[in-house]
Amino acid sequence: MHEAAICEALLGQLTTLAARRDWPRLQEVRLRVGLLSGVAPEALEFAFSALAAGTVAEGSALVFETEPARFACITCGEIDHDRLEFVCPRCGGPLRLLHASRDLFLCGVTPSSG
């Protein structure tokens, strides 16, 4: 389960960031997940809640945003789509993948107000 290793690295970044900003706790952590990143958000969320215990991120919510991919539909042309499916959601035609991200980005942190 590579999500545990990802969470360990993420928690290291969050701990460093919180210390620099003097944040005692975090309320929300926002991640942007590339469609081809291989990251399963449910598994990442499970690992995060288990590994965050006793850290500044304990109890914080993970919010996921999927980075859409660019597909080509023979009928409609190019479209952005946030699922790895090969049927056009507009016309039902076949899709061909043109570009999709493999990245995972930390794109925002909200400190706890209390």
Secondary structure, DSSP 4 states (H G I P E B T S, - for coil): -HHHHHHHHHHHHHHHHHHHHT-S-EEEEEEEEETTS---HHHHHHHHHHHTTTSTTTTPEEEEEEEPEEEEETTTEEEEESS--SB-TTT--BEEEEE----EEEEEEEE---
